[in-house]
Amino acid sequence: MEKALEQQLSNCVKIVLFGPESTGKTTLSQQLARHYHSVWVPEYAREYLQNKWNNERKTCETKDLLPIAKGQMKLENDLAKKTDSVLICDTDLLETKVYSEAYYSGICDPVLEKYALKNTYDLYFLTYIDTPWEADDLRDKPEEREAMFKAFEAELIKYKRPYVLLKGDKKTRLKMATTYIDQLLQNKNK
C-alpha cells in the first residue's frame, strides 16, 4: 500500500498547481503543458469523485482519500516517465492532506500524511481566489474560498515548500508561471 504512494525518481522539473477549488489550476496546468510541449498530470480525485457521484450520488468520504492518493501517484509516476523536461501536476498529496483536514475535523490518514510530506516538487504555484467561481457536481463551498486559500498557504509555509502566488487573469498567470519555470529549467541545464 505505502509503495503506491511513493514518488518515483525522475529527471524532470516537477511543478504543482496548488490551491482551493475553482481557482484555475486545471486550465493553467493544460496551458503550461502545451507551452512546454510536455505532459500534465490531471487531478485523479475529479474523475474518481465524479464517477462516485454519477453512480451513487455520494460525495467524498474519508475512505475515498487513500484510493484517490494512490490513483494520483500512479498517474504522476506514469506520466513522469514521458518527459525529461517539465511535469505539470494539477495537484499533489499535500493538497489531498489539506482537504482531508479541512473536511474531516483536522484528521488525515497517517500514511497519506507521510507521503504528502515525503514527496517533493521543484515549485508550487499557489492559485489565488480572484477567478470566478464555477459550480459543478463536486465543488461545494464557494463561501469558504478565503479560508481554504489561507489553509493552503499555511501548509506551504509550515512545510517550507517553495511557492509563488499566482493572481490575475489567465494570461498574467501563464506569463508569471513560465518565467519561473524557465528559470528552473535553465538551472537544471547548467
Sequence and secondary structure as in RCSB ss.txt:
>XXXX:A:sequence
MEKALEQQLSNCVKIVLFGPESTGKTTLSQQLARHYHSVWVPEYAREYLQNKWNNERKTCETKDLLPIAKGQMKL
ENDLAKKTDSVLICDTDLLETKVYSEAYYSGICDPVLEKYALKNTYDLYFLTYIDTPWEADDLRDKPEEREAMFK
AFEAELIKYKRPYVLLKGDKKTRLKMATTYIDQLLQNKNK
>XXXX:A:secstr
 GGGG     SSEEEEEESSTTSSHHHHHHHHHHHTT EEE  HHHHHHHHHHHHH     GGGHHHHHHHHHHH
HHHHHTT SSEEEES  HHHHHHHHHHHTTT   HHHHHHHHHS  SEEEEE S S     SS   GGGHHHHHH
HHHHHHHHTT  EEEE SSHHHHHHHHHHHHHHHHHHHT 
